[in-house]
């Protein structure tokens, strides 16, 4: 039996990560440290002999550039790379671009943790007139505005990520191929929650650091037969 391999790579540190700002769908690039982490991810893939057959990323350049840097280090840039906003980070609504410490102070510890680490509490909604809304970004101009969030809980993020995973990614794993997903802290937390059947209560404890790699081995029925943290 040929097993499928799913490689989950969180993007390297972004400029907003470095500044302790809520990022969400804000399209900021990698910091210098983030570039290093992305190349280091490529080195880990090389060391473990992991050569993807296909790569998926979000529409956000911190994830795109992480995949590019990792594959460049691996000298494996010929594979197809499919990008989808369905793999974007969770949308942080009106908190996007705001410093986390100031948000914590304004809203209080309970609300802050419920939004940031909980499952079904979204941040305050971003008004449709706000220039930060995806609808006003050129890259989303051909997307149905009803599909573009103005805030998201982890539950809402999970819904779009898992829909995409089932529709576009599972078939490669069933065929025994190796799939790399370069995405974000919360889009990957949502996917791991689904793959490992993690409860709403336990998901608060899951943190995926920047540049981190999780590798799942799956049989043709998509049952996990192995997991490794590189």
N, C-alpha and C positions, 0 to 999 in steps of 0.2 A: 504493500500500500504506500502511495506517495502522499506525504503529509504537506499541508499548506503551512506557510509561515507568515505571520502578521507582525510587522515591526512598527511600533508606535514611537515616534520621535517628537518630543516637545521642542519647539523652536528655541534657539539660543536667547540669552538675555536681550531684551529690547531696550531702546532708549527710555521708554516709559517705565519698564521694570526697574531700571537703574535709578530713576527719579522717584520711585514709589508712587506712581500714578496709576489709576484705573485706566486700562487700555481699551478692552473690548474690541469694537470694530474700527477703532482709530488705527489708521494704516501707517504706523511708525516702523522704522527699520531697526536692525540689530545694533547693539552697542559694540564697542571694540571687544568686550568680554564675550558678547553673544557670537561674534564671528569666530572667536577662539573655540567656544563651545560647539559650534556647528562643525568645525573642522575636526575637533576631538571626537564628535559623533561618527564622522567618516572613518576616523582611525579605529574606533571600536568595531565598526562594521567590518572593516578590513581584517582586523585581528581575529574576529570570530568567523570569517569566511562567509559573511552574509551579503549576497548580491541580489538585490531586488529585481523581479521581472517587470514590475510596474510601480509607479509612485503616484500617490495622491496628495495634494496639498489644498489649503484654503485659498482664498483670493487675497490674502494679506501678505505683504512682502516679507515680514519677519519669518513666516513659515516657508514661503517660496524660496527665499535666499538661504535659509537653513538647509533645505533639501538640495539646492544647487551646490552649496559648499561641501556638504557631506558626500554627494555623488562625485564631485570633482576630486576630492581627496581619494575616493575609492577608485577613481578612473573608470567610472561606470555611468557616463552621461548619455549613452545612446538609448536608454530606455524611455518609454513614453511617460510623460508626467501629465496627469489630469488634474485640473484645478476646479474647485467648486466652492461657492460661498456657503454651501451647506456644512462645510468643515470649519467655517470661521469660528473665532472665539465667541464666547457668550457675549451678548450685547449688554453693556452695563448702564444703559439708559442715561439719565441725567448725571450719573457719577463719572461718566467717561471724561478722562483728562483731568480729573480732580485728584488732589493728593490724599492718600488713604488715611493718614493721621488726622487731617482736617475733617474728612467725612466721618470718621469714627467719633470725633469730638462733637460734631453737629448732630448726629443721629443717635448717638449712644451705643454702648457696647453690644447690647442685646440685638438691636436692629442691624448693626454692622455685621455681626457674626452670622445672624440669620440669613442675610443676603449673601455674604461672601462664602460661607462654608455650608449653608443649608441647602435644601433641595428645591423647595417650591416657593421661595420668597424672592420676587424680582425687585430690583432697585426702582427708584422713582422714574416714571415714564419721561422720555424725551419728547418734548412737544414737536408736532409735525412741522412747525415753522422754524424750528431750531436748525441752524446750518450744519449741525453735526449728524443729522438724520441720514441714513444710507440713501434714501430717496433723492437727496440733493447731490449725491456723489456721482460723477460721470460714469464710473465703472458699473453702477447698478441701474443705468438708465433703461435697459431693456428687460429688467426684471419687474414682474408684477409687484406694485407697491404693497399689496396685501401680504406678500411673502417676506417683506422686509421688516424686521423687528425695530421697535423703539425702546424696548427693554426686554430682558429675559431672565427667568430663573434657570437653575440648572435643569429642572424638569423640562422646560421649554426648549432648551438647548439640546437636551437628550433626544427629544422627539425628532428634530430635523436631522441630527447626526445619524441616528439609528435608521431612519428612513433611507438616507443616502447609502449607508453601509449595506443595508439589505438589497437595495436596488442596483448599486454599482460595484461593490467591493467583494461581496460574498462569493460570487461566481468564480473569481480568480483563486480564492482559497480552496474552494471545492475541487478545482482542477489540480491542486497541489502546488500552486505557484507561490512565490515569495512576494509579498506586498508591503511596501513602505508607505506609511502615512505620516507626513510632517504637518503637525497641527499645533494646537494650543492647550493650555492648562485645563480649561473647562470642557472643550470639545473632546479631549482625550479622556478626562475624568468620566464624562458621560458614556463614552464608548466602553471604558473599562468596567463601569458600573453594570452595563448591559452584558458584557462578555462573562463577567465573573458573578453575575447575579448578586451584586452588593446591595444591601438594604438602604433605604433612605437615611436611617440613623447612622449606619456605618460609613456612608460616603463622606461624611464630614471629616473623617480621619485621613482620607486619601489626598495626598499632595504629590504632584508630579513636577519636580524641579525643572528649570530651564536646561535644555540639552540632554535631558534624561531619555533613556531608551528602554522600552519593555518589548520583549519578544515572546509571542505565543505560537505554539505549534498546534495544529488542528488536523483532525481526521476529515474524511470526505463528508461527514455529517456535521462538521463544524463544532465538534466537541473538543474542548481544550485537553490536549494530552501532555502539554509541557509549557512551562512559563519560566522565563529568565530575565533578570534585571541586569543589563550590561553596565 
